[in-house]
Amino acid sequence: MTEDPWTLLGLEPGARPEQIEAACRRALAAASDAAAVARVEAARARVSDPRACARERLFGPPPFSHLDEIAEALCRLPRRPVGAVLWLEALREG
């Protein structure tokens, strides 16, 4: 899943460069492992790039950014067999 860089850094979109650097320093100090450091660095790159910020502001976040989470959640749901009788009842009611 792609995290929102602004949320990860605790900033509002359109923050000034000084605010971005201060937030990155705080996030890096709180990072517990290499993966967290990588996420902070990726977030810094996204919020520091004016073209990426403009693109996200114009077009919004990528569609289906949470599709993997949704698919995993659906796969964990219990599956129940449905016989022909239940389908026929649903069709008669509908």
The first five atom37 places (N, CA, C, CB, O) and aatype in JSON, in Angstrom:
{
  "aatype": [12, 16, 6, 3, 14, 17, 16, 10, 10, 7, 10, 6, 14, 7, 0, 1, 14, 6, 5, 9, 6, 0, 0, 4, 1, 1, 0, 10, 0, 0, 0, 15, 3, 0, 0, 0, 19, 0, 1, 19, 6, 0, 0, 1, 0, 1, 19, 15, 3, 14, 1, 0, 4, 0, 1, 6, 1, 10, 13, 7, 14, 14, 14, 13, 15, 8, 10, 3, 6, 9, 0, 6, 0, 10, 4, 1, 10, 14, 1, 1, 14, 19, 7, 0, 19, 10, 17, 10, 6, 0, 10, 1, 6, 7],
  "atom_mask": [
    [1, 1, 1, 1, 1],
    [1, 1, 1, 1, 1],
    [1, 1, 1, 1, 1],
    [1, 1, 1, 1, 1],
    [1, 1, 1, 1, 1],
    [1, 1, 1, 1, 1],
    [1, 1, 1, 1, 1],
    [1, 1, 1, 1, 1],
    [1, 1, 1, 1, 1],
    [1, 1, 1, 0, 1],
    [1, 1, 1, 1, 1],
    [1, 1, 1, 1, 1],
    [1, 1, 1, 1, 1],
    [1, 1, 1, 0, 1],
    [1, 1, 1, 1, 1],
    [1, 1, 1, 1, 1],
    [1, 1, 1, 1, 1],
    [1, 1, 1, 1, 1],
    [1, 1, 1, 1, 1],
    [1, 1, 1, 1, 1],
    [1, 1, 1, 1, 1],
    [1, 1, 1, 1, 1],
    [1, 1, 1, 1, 1],
    [1, 1, 1, 1, 1],
    [1, 1, 1, 1, 1],
    [1, 1, 1, 1, 1],
    [1, 1, 1, 1, 1],
    [1, 1, 1, 1, 1],
    [1, 1, 1, 1, 1],
    [1, 1, 1, 1, 1],
    [1, 1, 1, 1, 1],
    [1, 1, 1, 1, 1],
    [1, 1, 1, 1, 1],
    [1, 1, 1, 1, 1],
    [1, 1, 1, 1, 1],
    [1, 1, 1, 1, 1],
    [1, 1, 1, 1, 1],
    [1, 1, 1, 1, 1],
    [1, 1, 1, 1, 1],
    [1, 1, 1, 1, 1],
    [1, 1, 1, 1, 1],
    [1, 1, 1, 1, 1],
    [1, 1, 1, 1, 1],
    [1, 1, 1, 1, 1],
    [1, 1, 1, 1, 1],
    [1, 1, 1, 1, 1],
    [1, 1, 1, 1, 1],
    [1, 1, 1, 1, 1],
    [1, 1, 1, 1, 1],
    [1, 1, 1, 1, 1],
    [1, 1, 1, 1, 1],
    [1, 1, 1, 1, 1],
    [1, 1, 1, 1, 1],
    [1, 1, 1, 1, 1],
    [1, 1, 1, 1, 1],
    [1, 1, 1, 1, 1],
    [1, 1, 1, 1, 1],
    [1, 1, 1, 1, 1],
    [1, 1, 1, 1, 1],
    [1, 1, 1, 0, 1],
    [1, 1, 1, 1, 1],
    [1, 1, 1, 1, 1],
    [1, 1, 1, 1, 1],
    [1, 1, 1, 1, 1],
    [1, 1, 1, 1, 1],
    [1, 1, 1, 1, 1],
    [1, 1, 1, 1, 1],
    [1, 1, 1, 1, 1],
    [1, 1, 1, 1, 1],
    [1, 1, 1, 1, 1],
    [1, 1, 1, 1, 1],
    [1, 1, 1, 1, 1],
    [1, 1, 1, 1, 1],
    [1, 1, 1, 1, 1],
    [1, 1, 1, 1, 1],
    [1, 1, 1, 1, 1],
    [1, 1, 1, 1, 1],
    [1, 1, 1, 1, 1],
    [1, 1, 1, 1, 1],
    [1, 1, 1, 1, 1],
    [1, 1, 1, 1, 1],
    [1, 1, 1, 1, 1],
    [1, 1, 1, 0, 1],
    [1, 1, 1, 1, 1],
    [1, 1, 1, 1, 1],
    [1, 1, 1, 1, 1],
    [1, 1, 1, 1, 1],
    [1, 1, 1, 1, 1],
    [1, 1, 1, 1, 1],
    [1, 1, 1, 1, 1],
    [1, 1, 1, 1, 1],
    [1, 1, 1, 1, 1],
    [1, 1, 1, 1, 1],
    [1, 1, 1, 0, 1]
  ],
  "atom_positions": [
    [[0.82, -1.16, 0.0], [0.0, 0.0, 0.0], [0.88, 1.23, 0.0], [-0.94, -0.01, 1.18], [1.94, 1.29, 0.62]],
    [[0.38, 2.21, -0.72], [1.08, 3.48, -0.75], [0.53, 4.38, 0.32], [0.97, 4.14, -2.14], [-0.67, 4.68, 0.36]],
    [[1.43, 4.83, 1.22], [0.99, 5.72, 2.28], [0.96, 7.16, 1.79], [1.9, 5.59, 3.5], [1.72, 7.54, 0.9]],
    [[0.07, 7.95, 2.39], [0.02, 9.36, 2.09], [1.23, 10.02, 2.73], [-1.32, 10.01, 2.59], [1.38, 9.96, 3.96]],
    [[2.11, 10.65, 1.96], [3.33, 11.21, 2.54], [3.06, 12.34, 3.51], [4.24, 11.7, 1.44], [3.79, 12.53, 4.48]],
    [[2.0, 13.11, 3.26], [1.68, 14.22, 4.15], [1.27, 13.7, 5.52], [0.56, 15.09, 3.55], [1.68, 14.26, 6.54]],
    [[0.47, 12.66, 5.55], [0.04, 12.08, 6.82], [1.22, 11.44, 7.54], [-1.07, 11.04, 6.58], [1.36, 11.58, 8.75]],
    [[2.05, 10.74, 6.79], [3.21, 10.08, 7.39], [4.12, 11.09, 8.08], [3.98, 9.32, 6.33], [4.67, 10.81, 9.15]],
    [[4.28, 12.25, 7.47], [5.16, 13.27, 8.04], [4.42, 14.22, 9.0], [5.8, 14.08, 6.93], [5.05, 15.05, 9.64]],
    [[3.1, 14.08, 9.08], [2.34, 14.94, 9.97], [2.23, 16.36, 9.47], [0.0, 0.0, 0.0], [2.25, 17.31, 10.26]],
    [[2.12, 16.53, 8.15], [2.06, 17.85, 7.53], [0.77, 18.02, 6.74], [3.27, 18.06, 6.62], [0.1, 17.06, 6.38]],
    [[0.45, 19.27, 6.48], [-0.65, 19.6, 5.57], [-0.06, 19.82, 4.18], [-1.44, 20.87, 6.07], [1.06, 20.33, 4.06]],
    [[-0.79, 19.46, 3.13], [-0.28, 19.74, 1.78], [0.02, 21.23, 1.61], [-1.31, 19.28, 0.71], [-0.73, 22.09, 2.07]],
    [[1.12, 21.5, 0.95], [1.54, 22.88, 0.73], [2.45, 23.42, 1.82], [0.0, 0.0, 0.0], [2.67, 24.63, 1.9]],
    [[2.98, 22.53, 2.66], [3.87, 22.98, 3.73], [5.15, 23.58, 3.13], [4.22, 21.81, 4.69], [5.57, 23.21, 2.03]],
    [[5.75, 24.5, 3.87], [6.98, 25.14, 3.41], [8.16, 24.17, 3.53], [7.26, 26.44, 4.23], [8.09, 23.22, 4.32]],
    [[9.22, 24.39, 2.76], [10.38, 23.49, 2.82], [10.97, 23.34, 4.22], [11.46, 23.99, 1.88], [11.42, 22.25, 4.59]],
    [[10.98, 24.42, 5.01], [11.52, 24.32, 6.37], [10.67, 23.38, 7.22], [11.6, 25.72, 7.03], [11.19, 22.6, 8.03]],
    [[9.35, 23.45, 7.03], [8.46, 22.57, 7.77], [8.65, 21.11, 7.35], [7.0, 22.99, 7.57], [8.62, 20.2, 8.18]],
    [[8.86, 20.9, 6.06], [9.07, 19.54, 5.55], [10.34, 18.95, 6.15], [9.16, 19.54, 4.0], [10.34, 17.81, 6.61]],
    [[11.43, 19.72, 6.15], [12.69, 19.22, 6.69], [12.58, 18.93, 8.19], [13.82, 20.22, 6.44], [13.11, 17.92, 8.66]],
    [[11.91, 19.8, 8.93], [11.74, 19.57, 10.37], [10.92, 18.31, 10.63], [11.08, 20.79, 11.03], [11.24, 17.53, 11.52]],
    [[9.86, 18.13, 9.85], [9.03, 16.94, 10.01], [9.8, 15.67, 9.65], [7.77, 17.05, 9.15], [9.63, 14.64, 10.3]],
    [[10.64, 15.75, 8.63], [11.45, 14.59, 8.23], [12.45, 14.25, 9.33], [12.19, 14.87, 6.91], [12.66, 13.07, 9.63]],
    [[13.06, 15.26, 9.91], [14.01, 14.99, 11.01], [13.29, 14.31, 12.18], [14.68, 16.3, 11.48], [13.82, 13.35, 12.75]],
    [[12.1, 14.8, 12.53], [11.34, 14.17, 13.63], [10.98, 12.73, 13.29], [10.06, 14.98, 13.92], [11.11, 11.84, 14.13]],
    [[10.53, 12.51, 12.06], [10.12, 11.17, 11.66], [11.31, 10.22, 11.61], [9.43, 11.2, 10.31], [11.2, 9.06, 11.99]],
    [[12.46, 10.72, 11.15], [13.65, 9.87, 11.1], [14.14, 9.54, 12.51], [14.77, 10.55, 10.3], [14.64, 8.43, 12.75]],
    [[14.01, 10.48, 13.44], [14.42, 10.21, 14.81], [13.52, 9.16, 15.45], [14.4, 11.51, 15.64], [13.97, 8.4, 16.31]],
    [[12.26, 9.13, 15.04], [11.31, 8.17, 15.61], [11.3, 6.84, 14.85], [9.92, 8.76, 15.61], [10.67, 5.88, 15.29]],
    [[11.99, 6.77, 13.72], [11.99, 5.54, 12.91], [12.65, 4.41, 13.68], [12.72, 5.76, 11.55], [13.73, 4.58, 14.25]],
    [[11.99, 3.27, 13.7], [12.48, 2.14, 14.49], [13.3, 1.13, 13.7], [11.32, 1.44, 15.12], [14.06, 0.36, 14.28]],
    [[13.15, 1.13, 12.39], [13.9, 0.15, 11.59], [14.18, 0.73, 10.19], [13.1, -1.19, 11.48], [13.78, 1.85, 9.87]],
    [[14.86, -0.06, 9.4], [15.26, 0.4, 8.06], [14.04, 0.64, 7.17], [16.2, -0.62, 7.41], [14.07, 1.53, 6.32]],
    [[12.99, -0.15, 7.34], [11.79, 0.03, 6.52], [11.13, 1.38, 6.84], [10.78, -1.13, 6.76], [10.64, 2.06, 5.93]],
    [[11.11, 1.75, 8.11], [10.52, 3.04, 8.49], [11.34, 4.19, 7.93], [10.42, 3.15, 10.03], [10.78, 5.19, 7.48]],
    [[12.65, 4.06, 7.95], [13.53, 5.09, 7.38], [13.26, 5.22, 5.89], [15.03, 4.75, 7.64], [13.2, 6.33, 5.35]],
    [[13.11, 4.09, 5.21], [12.84, 4.11, 3.76], [11.51, 4.79, 3.47], [12.84, 2.67, 3.19], [11.4, 5.55, 2.5]],
    [[10.48, 4.53, 4.3], [9.18, 5.18, 4.1], [9.29, 6.69, 4.27], [8.15, 4.61, 5.06], [8.69, 7.45, 3.51]],
    [[10.06, 7.13, 5.29], [10.22, 8.57, 5.53], [10.97, 9.21, 4.36], [10.99, 8.82, 6.85], [10.59, 10.29, 3.9]],
    [[12.02, 8.56, 3.88], [12.78, 9.11, 2.75], [11.92, 9.18, 1.49], [14.02, 8.25, 2.47], [12.0, 10.15, 0.74]],
    [[11.08, 8.16, 1.26], [10.19, 8.18, 0.1], [9.16, 9.3, 0.24], [9.49, 6.82, -0.07], [8.83, 9.98, -0.74]],
    [[8.65, 9.49, 1.45], [7.69, 10.57, 1.69], [8.35, 11.93, 1.47], [7.11, 10.48, 3.11], [7.74, 12.83, 0.9]],
    [[9.59, 12.08, 1.93], [10.3, 13.34, 1.74], [10.46, 13.63, 0.25], [11.69, 13.3, 2.44], [10.27, 14.77, -0.19]],
    [[10.82, 12.62, -0.51], [11.01, 12.81, -1.95], [9.7, 13.24, -2.62], [11.53, 11.52, -2.61], [9.7, 14.1, -3.49]],
    [[8.58, 12.64, -2.2], [7.29, 12.98, -2.82], [6.83, 14.38, -2.48], [6.24, 11.99, -2.42], [6.33, 15.1, -3.34]],
    [[6.98, 14.78, -1.2], [6.47, 16.1, -0.82], [7.43, 17.22, -1.23], [6.23, 16.16, 0.68], [7.03, 18.38, -1.31]],
    [[8.68, 16.88, -1.5], [9.65, 17.89, -1.92], [9.65, 18.14, -3.41], [11.03, 17.49, -1.48], [10.22, 19.13, -3.88]],
    [[9.03, 17.25, -4.17], [8.99, 17.38, -5.62], [7.78, 18.21, -6.04], [8.95, 15.99, -6.3], [6.64, 17.75, -5.9]],
    [[8.0, 19.44, -6.54], [6.86, 20.29, -6.9], [5.97, 19.69, -7.99], [7.35, 21.63, -7.36], [4.75, 19.88, -7.97]],
    [[6.56, 18.97, -8.92], [5.76, 18.36, -9.98], [4.85, 17.26, -9.42], [6.66, 17.78, -11.08], [3.68, 17.16, -9.8]],
    [[5.41, 16.44, -8.53], [4.61, 15.38, -7.92], [3.47, 15.97, -7.09], [5.49, 14.46, -7.05], [2.35, 15.45, -7.11]],
    [[3.75, 17.04, -6.37], [2.72, 17.7, -5.56], [1.62, 18.28, -6.45], [3.33, 18.82, -4.69], [0.44, 18.15, -6.14]],
    [[2.01, 18.91, -7.54], [1.03, 19.48, -8.46], [0.2, 18.38, -9.11], [1.72, 20.32, -9.54], [-1.02, 18.51, -9.25]],
    [[0.85, 17.29, -9.49], [0.14, 16.17, -10.12], [-0.87, 15.57, -9.14], [1.14, 15.09, -10.58], [-2.01, 15.28, -9.53]],
    [[-0.47, 15.4, -7.88], [-1.38, 14.83, -6.89], [-2.52, 15.8, -6.58], [-0.62, 14.48, -5.61], [-3.66, 15.38, -6.37]],
    [[-2.21, 17.1, -6.55], [-3.25, 18.09, -6.29], [-4.26, 18.14, -7.43], [-2.63, 19.48, -6.07], [-5.45, 18.32, -7.2]],
    [[-3.78, 17.99, -8.67], [-4.67, 18.05, -9.83], [-5.49, 16.77, -10.01], [-3.87, 18.32, -11.08], [-6.69, 16.81, -10.27]],
    [[-4.81, 15.64, -9.87], [-5.45, 14.37, -10.2], [-5.81, 13.52, -9.01], [-4.56, 13.6, -11.08], [-6.48, 12.5, -9.17]],
    [[-5.4, 13.92, -7.81], [-5.72, 13.16, -6.6], [-4.81, 11.95, -6.45], [0.0, 0.0, 0.0], [-3.91, 11.73, -7.25]],
    [[-5.06, 11.19, -5.41], [-4.25, 9.99, -5.19], [-4.53, 8.95, -6.26], [-4.51, 9.4, -3.79], [-5.57, 9.01, -6.92]],
    [[-3.62, 8.02, -6.43], [-3.84, 7.0, -7.46], [-5.09, 6.18, -7.14], [-2.61, 6.09, -7.59], [-5.3, 5.81, -5.98]],
    [[-5.91, 5.89, -8.14], [-7.1, 5.07, -7.87], [-6.68, 3.66, -7.48], [-8.03, 5.03, -9.1], [-5.65, 3.15, -7.93]],
    [[-7.47, 3.07, -6.67], [-7.22, 1.71, -6.21], [-5.94, 1.57, -5.41], [-7.17, 0.78, -7.39], [-5.31, 0.51, -5.41]],
    [[-5.54, 2.64, -4.71], [-4.3, 2.55, -3.94], [-4.44, 1.56, -2.79], [-3.91, 3.93, -3.4], [-3.44, 1.05, -2.29]],
    [[-5.68, 1.29, -2.36], [-5.88, 0.35, -1.26], [-6.47, -0.98, -1.75], [-6.79, 0.97, -0.21], [-7.02, -1.74, -0.95]],
    [[-6.35, -1.25, -3.02], [-6.95, -2.45, -3.59], [-6.34, -3.72, -2.98], [-6.78, -2.47, -5.1], [-7.06, -4.69, -2.75]],
    [[-5.04, -3.72, -2.71], [-4.41, -4.9, -2.11], [-5.0, -5.2, -0.75], [-2.9, -4.69, -1.99], [-5.27, -6.36, -0.43]],
    [[-5.2, -4.17, 0.07], [-5.79, -4.37, 1.4], [-7.21, -4.91, 1.29], [-5.78, -3.07, 2.2], [-7.6, -5.81, 2.05]],
    [[-7.97, -4.37, 0.36], [-9.35, -4.82, 0.19], [-9.38, -6.28, -0.24], [-10.08, -3.94, -0.84], [-10.17, -7.07, 0.28]],
    [[-8.53, -6.63, -1.18], [-8.49, -8.02, -1.67], [-8.07, -8.97, -0.55], [-7.52, -8.14, -2.85], [-8.65, -10.05, -0.43]],
    [[-7.09, -8.59, 0.26], [-6.67, -9.45, 1.37], [-7.78, -9.62, 2.39], [-5.42, -8.87, 2.04], [-8.0, -10.72, 2.9]],
    [[-8.49, -8.53, 2.69], [-9.59, -8.61, 3.65], [-10.7, -9.52, 3.14], [-10.15, -7.21, 3.95], [-11.28, -10.29, 3.91]],
    [[-11.0, -9.44, 1.85], [-12.04, -10.29, 1.28], [-11.63, -11.75, 1.28], [-12.36, -9.85, -0.14], [-12.47, -12.63, 1.46]],
    [[-10.35, -12.02, 1.09], [-9.88, -13.4, 1.08], [-9.95, -14.03, 2.47], [-8.44, -13.47, 0.56], [-10.06, -15.25, 2.59]],
    [[-9.9, -13.21, 3.51], [-9.97, -13.75, 4.88], [-11.39, -14.04, 5.33], [-9.33, -12.77, 5.85], [-11.59, -14.72, 6.34]],
    [[-12.39, -13.55, 4.6], [-13.78, -13.8, 4.97], [-14.1, -15.27, 4.77], [-14.74, -12.92, 4.16], [-13.63, -15.9, 3.82]],
    [[-14.91, -15.83, 5.67], [-15.26, -17.25, 5.49], [-16.14, -17.42, 4.26], [-15.98, -17.8, 6.75], [-17.0, -16.59, 3.96]],
    [[-15.91, -18.5, 3.58], [-16.71, -18.79, 2.4], [-17.79, -19.78, 2.78], [-15.83, -19.35, 1.24], [-17.55, -20.74, 3.51]],
    [[-18.99, -19.53, 2.28], [-20.1, -20.41, 2.57], [-20.68, -20.93, 1.26], [-21.19, -19.69, 3.39], [-20.93, -20.16, 0.34]],
    [[-20.88, -22.23, 1.19], [-21.51, -22.74, -0.03], [-22.98, -22.34, -0.07], [-21.36, -24.29, -0.11], [-23.67, -22.35, 0.95]],
    [[-23.42, -21.98, -1.23], [-24.81, -21.58, -1.42], [-25.42, -22.53, -2.44], [-24.93, -20.08, -1.88], [-24.96, -22.62, -3.58]],
    [[-26.45, -23.21, -2.02], [-27.1, -24.17, -2.91], [-28.1, -23.49, -3.82], [0.0, 0.0, 0.0], [-28.36, -22.29, -3.71]],
    [[-28.65, -24.26, -4.71], [-29.6, -23.76, -5.7], [-30.88, -23.25, -5.04], [-29.94, -24.84, -6.72], [-31.51, -22.32, -5.54]],
    [[-31.26, -23.85, -3.91], [-32.5, -23.45, -3.24], [-32.39, -22.0, -2.78], [-32.81, -24.38, -2.03], [-33.33, -21.22, -2.98]],
    [[-31.28, -21.63, -2.16], [-31.11, -20.26, -1.69], [-31.1, -19.27, -2.85], [-29.82, -20.14, -0.89], [-31.68, -18.19, -2.74]],
    [[-30.44, -19.63, -3.96], [-30.43, -18.75, -5.12], [-31.84, -18.56, -5.67], [-29.5, -19.31, -6.21], [-32.23, -17.44, -6.01]],
    [[-32.59, -19.63, -5.76], [-33.95, -19.53, -6.29], [-34.82, -18.67, -5.38], [-34.57, -20.92, -6.45], [-35.62, -17.88, -5.87]],
    [[-34.68, -18.82, -4.06], [-35.44, -17.97, -3.13], [-35.09, -16.52, -3.28], [-35.2, -18.41, -1.7], [-35.96, -15.65, -3.25]],
    [[-33.8, -16.23, -3.45], [-33.36, -14.84, -3.61], [-33.92, -14.26, -4.91], [-31.81, -14.74, -3.6], [-34.31, -13.09, -4.94]],
    [[-33.95, -15.04, -5.95], [-34.48, -14.58, -7.23], [-35.99, -14.32, -7.15], [-34.18, -15.6, -8.32], [-36.49, -13.37, -7.74]],
    [[-36.71, -15.18, -6.41], [-38.16, -14.99, -6.27], [-38.46, -13.72, -5.48], [-38.79, -16.21, -5.59], [-39.42, -13.01, -5.78]],
    [[-37.64, -13.44, -4.46], [-37.86, -12.26, -3.62], [-37.52, -10.97, -4.35], [-37.04, -12.36, -2.34], [-38.2, -9.96, -4.19]],
    [[-36.47, -11.01, -5.16], [-35.92, -9.84, -5.78], [-36.73, -9.19, -6.81], [0.0, 0.0, 0.0], [-36.32, -8.19, -7.39]]
  ]
}
